[in-house]
Amino acid sequence: MIASTMIYGFSFAISLGLCYVYEKKVKTSDLKNKLLWTFLILGPTIALASFRYGIGIDYFEYERNFYQDKLAGGFSYFIKEPLNFLLMQMIYWICPHSVAMFFVYSLLTMVVFFKAIEYYKDRISITLALFIFYMTYYLVSYNIIRQMLAVIIIFYGMRYIFEKKFWKYFLCVILAGMIHKTAYLMIIVYFFCDENLGFLQKIKLFTKPKMSENIQSIIIYIIIGGLPFLLVPIVPKIISVLGIYRTYLDRKTSMSFKFLLYVLPILTLVLANRKRILKENKQNDFFIRMLILQIPFQLMGGMIKYMDRFSLYTAIVQTILIPILYKNLEMNKRHNGIKFLIIGWYIFYFVVMFVSLNSNGVMPYQTIFGKRGRI
């Protein structure tokens, strides 16, 4: 287990070190130079994901789906998640080895994520954003491969929410949904940005002059936090009609609040520094709302087994929100303690979730070159 942790850590360290050099020293005006550095930075972790063997709970399920005759499943197999179907089929035709599949999915996930955080490069440290991703989401992508790619596509598309380009965001939702159907629900978050919440201004409650912006924000947080619960009676009916993920309806679930142990520390830090975050850019309130949304989605997982998966789409905004806060804290030396706590927390999270609890079945690591022995 120690050796496996060192392998992951060494891979992360190389990637983050190269990212730091790229961020501080390299001129990004040259497209070829930019692409070269992108693949140098992401290369170690893409290689680690590509050449693994049996790592990730659903590893063998993906391998089985890759090698089976997908065309034998007919149109019904294609229509469920057509882009995923076409992607797998194309990979199989070009290189009929599961390593190629894991390579392509990891490549797409990592590159799209990197391009997503680069959009905010003038406001955040890309290195820190990548570090948070490695500590939280990277090893999750070893298990739920399709959904993680869908999550990253939605995350990339969030730029269009701020730019008020609905159709471009809509296209991202469609593309992500054709890889993993859960992504279709994310169309609603387009309206969670202030610029797209115009309908709230028609409510008399928000037109009262005595109501402060803070009170308005709290009310909006509560409204948005409660919206997902409206889906509880609807989702089972949709699943029954469409025939997708039907097995989840039969699985017993129980309400648990254990997730708050890893959700509340970051959420509390963000809410405590809300004014500082909004001072950097008022649009950051959208990210705060998204971060809050993971709580109702997690709670809904206690009612319907599948629903906690939606929290992945919202929690990923911490890779932007925390670097924004961190950069703001850098302006004041008195906050050095908080900065170290942020780094320490994510390392602690990684150790507990992936090393100790072996979340997503990523420990111990082994490669296709040493199937008999685990590291």
C-alpha positions as CSV (number, residue, x, y, z in Angstrom):
1,M,0.0,0.0,0.0
2,I,2.9,2.4,0.8
3,A,4.5,1.6,-2.5
4,S,1.2,2.3,-4.4
5,T,0.8,5.6,-2.6
6,M,4.3,6.6,-3.5
7,I,3.6,5.7,-7.2
8,Y,0.6,7.9,-7.2
9,G,2.4,10.7,-5.3
10,F,5.5,10.6,-7.6
11,S,3.2,10.8,-10.7
12,F,1.3,13.8,-9.2
13,A,4.6,15.5,-8.1
14,I,6.1,15.3,-11.6
15,S,2.9,16.6,-13.2
16,L,2.4,19.4,-10.7
17,G,6.1,20.4,-10.9
18,L,5.9,20.7,-14.7
19,C,2.6,22.6,-14.4
20,Y,4.3,25.1,-12.0
21,V,7.1,25.6,-14.5
22,Y,4.6,26.0,-17.4
23,E,2.6,28.5,-15.4
24,K,5.5,30.7,-14.3
25,K,8.1,30.4,-17.1
26,V,6.6,29.3,-20.3
27,K,5.0,31.7,-22.9
28,T,1.7,30.3,-24.0
29,S,1.3,32.3,-27.2
30,D,2.8,29.6,-29.3
31,L,0.1,26.9,-29.9
32,K,2.6,24.1,-30.5
33,N,4.5,24.9,-27.4
34,K,1.3,25.1,-25.4
35,L,0.2,21.6,-26.7
36,L,3.6,20.1,-25.9
37,W,3.5,21.4,-22.3
38,T,-0.1,20.2,-21.9
39,F,0.9,16.6,-22.8
40,L,4.1,16.8,-20.7
41,I,2.1,17.9,-17.7
42,L,-0.6,15.4,-18.0
43,G,1.5,12.6,-19.4
44,P,2.5,10.9,-16.1
45,T,-1.1,10.6,-14.8
46,I,-2.5,9.6,-18.2
47,A,0.1,6.8,-18.4
48,L,-0.7,5.7,-14.9
49,A,-4.4,5.4,-15.8
50,S,-3.7,3.7,-19.1
51,F,-1.4,0.9,-18.0
52,R,-3.2,-0.1,-14.8
53,Y,-4.7,-3.6,-14.4
54,G,-7.8,-4.4,-12.3
55,I,-7.7,-0.9,-10.7
56,G,-11.1,0.7,-10.2
57,I,-14.2,-1.2,-9.1
58,D,-15.7,-1.2,-12.6
59,Y,-12.4,-2.0,-14.4
60,F,-13.4,-5.5,-15.6
61,E,-16.9,-4.3,-16.5
62,Y,-15.5,-1.7,-18.8
63,E,-13.0,-4.3,-20.2
64,R,-15.9,-6.7,-20.9
65,N,-18.0,-4.0,-22.6
66,F,-15.0,-3.1,-24.7
67,Y,-14.4,-6.6,-26.0
68,Q,-18.0,-7.7,-26.5
69,D,-19.8,-7.3,-29.9
70,K,-21.5,-4.0,-29.3
71,L,-23.3,-4.1,-32.6
72,A,-25.0,-7.3,-31.6
73,G,-26.9,-5.3,-29.0
74,G,-28.8,-3.5,-31.8
75,F,-30.2,0.0,-31.9
76,S,-31.3,-0.1,-28.2
77,Y,-27.7,-0.5,-27.1
78,F,-26.6,2.4,-29.3
79,I,-29.4,4.8,-28.3
80,K,-28.7,4.7,-24.5
81,E,-25.4,6.6,-24.7
82,P,-24.6,7.0,-28.4
83,L,-21.4,9.0,-28.1
84,N,-19.9,6.5,-25.6
85,F,-20.9,3.7,-28.0
86,L,-19.3,5.3,-31.0
87,L,-16.1,6.2,-29.0
88,M,-15.7,2.7,-27.8
89,Q,-16.3,1.2,-31.2
90,M,-13.8,3.6,-32.9
91,I,-11.1,2.7,-30.3
92,Y,-11.7,-1.0,-30.8
93,W,-11.5,-0.7,-34.6
94,I,-8.2,1.3,-34.4
95,C,-6.6,-0.7,-31.5
96,P,-8.5,-3.7,-30.1
97,H,-6.8,-3.6,-26.7
98,S,-8.3,-2.3,-23.5
99,V,-5.2,-0.2,-22.8
100,A,-6.2,1.9,-25.8
101,M,-9.7,2.4,-24.3
102,F,-8.3,3.5,-20.9
103,F,-5.8,5.7,-22.6
104,V,-8.3,7.6,-24.7
105,Y,-10.8,8.1,-21.9
106,S,-8.1,9.3,-19.5
107,L,-6.6,11.5,-22.3
108,L,-10.0,13.2,-23.0
109,T,-10.8,13.6,-19.3
110,M,-7.4,15.1,-18.4
111,V,-7.0,17.4,-21.4
112,V,-10.6,18.7,-21.2
113,F,-10.2,19.4,-17.5
114,F,-6.9,21.2,-18.1
115,K,-8.4,23.3,-20.8
116,A,-11.3,24.1,-18.5
117,I,-9.1,25.4,-15.7
118,E,-6.9,27.3,-18.1
119,Y,-9.9,29.5,-18.9
120,Y,-9.5,31.0,-15.3
121,K,-5.7,31.2,-15.5
122,D,-5.6,35.0,-14.8
123,R,-7.6,34.4,-11.6
124,I,-6.2,31.2,-10.1
125,S,-3.1,29.0,-9.9
126,I,-3.6,26.3,-12.4
127,T,-1.1,24.2,-10.4
128,L,-3.3,24.4,-7.3
129,A,-6.4,23.6,-9.3
130,L,-4.7,20.5,-10.8
131,F,-3.5,19.5,-7.3
132,I,-7.1,19.6,-5.9
133,F,-8.3,17.5,-8.9
134,Y,-5.6,14.9,-8.2
135,M,-6.5,14.7,-4.5
136,T,-10.3,14.4,-5.1
137,Y,-11.4,13.4,-8.6
138,Y,-8.5,11.8,-10.5
139,L,-8.7,8.4,-8.9
140,V,-12.5,8.5,-9.1
141,S,-12.0,8.5,-12.8
142,Y,-10.4,5.0,-12.5
143,N,-13.8,3.7,-11.6
144,I,-16.7,5.7,-13.1
145,I,-14.9,6.4,-16.3
146,R,-17.8,7.5,-18.4
147,Q,-19.4,9.8,-15.8
148,M,-16.1,11.5,-15.0
149,L,-15.7,12.4,-18.7
150,A,-19.3,13.7,-18.7
151,V,-18.6,15.7,-15.5
152,I,-15.5,17.3,-17.0
153,I,-17.4,18.3,-20.2
154,I,-20.1,20.0,-18.1
155,F,-17.3,21.7,-16.0
156,Y,-15.7,22.9,-19.3
157,G,-19.1,24.2,-20.4
158,M,-19.6,26.4,-17.4
159,R,-17.7,29.2,-19.0
160,Y,-20.6,29.6,-21.4
161,I,-22.9,30.2,-18.4
162,F,-20.9,33.4,-17.6
163,E,-20.7,34.4,-21.2
164,K,-24.5,34.0,-21.6
165,K,-24.1,31.5,-24.5
166,F,-26.9,29.1,-23.7
167,W,-26.7,27.1,-26.9
168,K,-23.0,26.4,-26.4
169,Y,-23.7,25.2,-22.8
170,F,-26.6,23.2,-24.1
171,L,-24.3,21.5,-26.6
172,C,-21.9,20.6,-23.8
173,V,-24.8,19.1,-21.9
174,I,-25.9,17.1,-24.9
175,L,-22.4,15.8,-25.6
176,A,-21.9,14.9,-21.9
177,G,-25.4,13.2,-21.8
178,M,-24.6,11.1,-24.8
179,I,-21.6,9.7,-22.8
180,H,-23.5,9.4,-19.4
181,K,-27.2,10.2,-19.1
182,T,-26.9,11.8,-15.7
183,A,-25.4,14.9,-17.4
184,Y,-28.8,15.9,-18.9
185,L,-30.0,17.1,-15.5
186,M,-27.2,19.7,-15.5
187,I,-29.1,21.9,-18.0
188,I,-30.8,23.4,-15.0
189,V,-27.6,24.9,-13.5
190,Y,-27.5,27.4,-16.4
191,F,-30.1,29.4,-14.5
192,F,-28.2,29.4,-11.2
193,C,-26.0,32.3,-12.3
194,D,-27.2,35.8,-11.2
195,E,-27.4,37.0,-14.8
196,N,-29.8,34.1,-15.5
197,L,-32.0,34.4,-12.4
198,G,-34.1,37.2,-13.7
199,F,-37.3,35.4,-12.8
200,L,-36.5,35.9,-9.1
201,Q,-36.7,39.6,-9.5
202,K,-40.4,39.3,-10.2
203,I,-41.0,37.8,-6.8
204,K,-42.1,40.5,-4.4
205,L,-39.9,39.1,-1.7
206,F,-36.8,40.2,-3.6
207,T,-38.1,43.6,-4.4
208,K,-38.4,44.7,-0.7
209,P,-35.9,47.6,-0.1
210,K,-35.1,46.5,3.4
211,M,-33.8,43.1,2.3
212,S,-30.0,43.1,2.2
213,E,-28.0,41.3,-0.5
214,N,-26.8,38.8,2.1
215,I,-30.3,37.8,3.1
216,Q,-31.2,37.5,-0.6
217,S,-28.3,35.2,-1.2
218,I,-29.2,33.0,1.8
219,I,-32.7,32.7,0.4
220,I,-31.4,31.8,-3.0
221,Y,-29.0,29.2,-1.5
222,I,-32.0,27.6,0.3
223,I,-34.2,27.6,-2.8
224,I,-31.4,26.1,-5.0
225,G,-30.6,23.6,-2.2
226,G,-34.2,22.5,-2.1
227,L,-34.8,22.1,-5.8
228,P,-33.2,18.7,-6.2
229,F,-35.7,17.2,-3.7
230,L,-38.4,17.9,-6.2
231,L,-36.8,15.1,-8.4
232,V,-37.3,12.4,-5.8
233,P,-40.8,11.3,-6.9
234,I,-40.0,12.0,-10.6
235,V,-36.7,10.1,-11.1
236,P,-38.1,6.5,-10.4
237,K,-40.9,7.1,-13.0
238,I,-38.4,8.3,-15.6
239,I,-36.1,5.3,-14.9
240,S,-39.0,2.9,-15.2
241,V,-40.2,4.4,-18.5
242,L,-36.7,4.6,-20.1
243,G,-35.4,1.3,-18.7
244,I,-32.0,2.7,-17.7
245,Y,-30.3,2.1,-14.4
246,R,-33.5,0.3,-13.3
247,T,-31.6,-2.0,-10.9
248,Y,-30.9,1.0,-8.7
249,L,-34.5,1.3,-7.8
250,D,-34.4,-2.2,-6.2
251,R,-31.3,-1.4,-4.1
252,K,-31.9,-0.7,-0.4
253,T,-30.6,2.7,0.7
254,S,-30.4,4.4,4.1
255,M,-30.0,8.0,5.0
256,S,-26.5,8.9,6.2
257,F,-24.8,12.1,7.1
258,K,-21.2,10.8,7.0
259,F,-20.6,12.6,3.8
260,L,-20.7,15.9,5.8
261,L,-17.4,15.0,7.3
262,Y,-15.7,15.7,4.0
263,V,-18.1,18.2,2.6
264,L,-18.5,20.7,5.5
265,P,-14.8,21.6,6.0
266,I,-14.5,23.1,2.5
267,L,-18.0,24.5,2.4
268,T,-17.5,26.1,5.8
269,L,-14.2,27.7,4.6
270,V,-15.9,29.0,1.5
271,L,-19.0,30.5,3.3
272,A,-16.7,32.0,6.0
273,N,-14.8,33.8,3.2
274,R,-17.8,34.5,1.0
275,K,-17.3,38.3,1.0
276,R,-13.7,37.9,0.0
277,I,-14.5,35.5,-2.8
278,L,-17.3,37.7,-4.2
279,K,-15.1,40.7,-4.0
280,E,-12.8,39.0,-6.5
281,N,-15.8,38.5,-8.9
282,K,-19.5,38.5,-8.1
283,Q,-20.0,35.6,-10.5
284,N,-18.2,33.4,-8.0
285,D,-21.6,33.2,-6.2
286,F,-22.5,30.7,-8.9
287,F,-19.7,28.4,-7.8
288,I,-20.8,28.7,-4.2
289,R,-24.3,27.7,-5.1
290,M,-23.0,24.7,-7.0
291,L,-20.9,23.7,-4.0
292,I,-24.0,23.8,-1.8
293,L,-25.9,21.6,-4.2
294,Q,-23.7,18.6,-3.4
295,I,-25.5,18.4,0.1
296,P,-29.0,17.8,-1.2
297,F,-27.7,15.4,-3.9
298,Q,-25.8,13.4,-1.3
299,L,-28.9,13.3,0.9
300,M,-31.0,12.1,-2.0
301,G,-28.6,9.2,-2.4
302,G,-30.2,7.9,0.8
303,M,-33.6,7.9,-0.9
304,I,-32.6,6.7,-4.4
305,K,-29.3,4.9,-4.7
306,Y,-28.2,6.6,-7.9
307,M,-28.9,10.2,-7.0
308,D,-25.7,10.9,-5.0
309,R,-23.8,10.6,-8.3
310,F,-25.1,14.1,-9.3
311,S,-23.0,15.7,-6.6
312,L,-19.9,15.0,-8.7
313,Y,-21.1,17.6,-11.2
314,T,-21.4,20.3,-8.6
315,A,-18.5,19.5,-6.2
316,I,-15.9,19.8,-9.0
317,V,-16.3,23.6,-8.8
318,Q,-14.0,23.5,-5.8
319,T,-11.1,23.2,-8.2
320,I,-11.8,26.8,-9.2
321,L,-13.3,28.2,-6.1
322,I,-10.6,27.2,-3.6
323,P,-7.7,28.5,-5.9
324,I,-9.6,31.8,-6.1
325,L,-9.8,32.0,-2.3
326,Y,-6.2,30.9,-2.0
327,K,-4.9,33.6,-4.4
328,N,-6.9,36.2,-2.4
329,L,-5.3,34.9,0.8
330,E,-1.8,35.3,-0.6
331,M,-2.3,39.1,-0.5
332,N,-2.3,38.9,3.3
333,K,0.5,37.1,5.2
334,R,-1.7,36.7,8.2
335,H,-3.6,34.0,6.3
336,N,-0.6,31.7,5.8
337,G,-2.0,29.3,8.3
338,I,-5.3,29.0,6.3
339,K,-3.3,28.3,3.1
340,F,-1.4,25.5,4.7
341,L,-4.6,24.1,6.1
342,I,-6.1,24.0,2.6
343,I,-3.2,22.0,1.3
344,G,-3.1,19.8,4.3
345,W,-6.8,19.1,4.1
346,Y,-6.7,17.9,0.5
347,I,-3.7,15.6,1.3
348,F,-5.6,14.3,4.3
349,Y,-8.7,13.7,2.2
350,F,-6.6,11.8,-0.4
351,V,-5.0,9.6,2.3
352,V,-8.3,8.8,4.1
353,M,-10.5,8.3,1.0
354,F,-8.2,6.5,-1.3
355,V,-5.3,5.0,0.8
356,S,-7.1,4.1,4.0
357,L,-10.7,3.5,2.8
358,N,-9.7,2.4,-0.7
359,S,-12.5,4.3,-2.2
360,N,-13.2,3.3,-5.9
361,G,-10.9,0.3,-5.5
362,V,-7.7,2.0,-6.5
363,M,-5.4,0.3,-4.0
364,P,-3.0,-1.5,-4.3
365,Y,-1.9,-0.3,-7.8
366,Q,-0.7,-2.8,-10.4
367,T,0.1,-2.6,-14.1
368,I,-0.6,-4.8,-17.1
369,F,3.1,-5.7,-17.0
370,G,2.8,-7.3,-13.6
371,K,-0.7,-8.8,-13.3
372,R,0.3,-11.4,-10.8
373,G,1.9,-9.1,-8.3
374,R,0.4,-6.0,-6.8
375,I,2.5,-3.0,-5.6
